[in-house]
Amino acid sequence: MINTTEKRCQFVRERYLGGLCKTCWYKCPGYGAPVTFPQAKDKPCPPIGSNGLVDTSFIELKCR
């Protein structure tokens, strides 16, 4: 997880590559490439928390 509250991430898209998990893409200031997190196919991508960062506690255990 990005460890500074100065970052403000925005959800970009989901990408399905097969298997149990999909990849959730986020755009975060200061990072050239998208920041990605795995998530179960049948669950929504992790939300952006009140601090502006991706809340990784929403990632399903099977994809961690």
NORNOR-V167677 format. One record per run of one state. SS is the DSSP state (@ for helix, = for strand, . for the rest). FROM is the first residue (numbers start at 1). TO is the last residue. If there is no record, write none. Layout:
# NORNOR-V167677
SS FROM TO
SS FROM TO
This chain:
# NORNOR-V167677
. 1 8
= 9 16
. 17 20
= 21 28
. 29 34
= 35 40
. 41 47
= 48 48
. 49 53
= 54 54
. 55 55
@ 56 58
. 59 60
@ 61 63
. 64 64
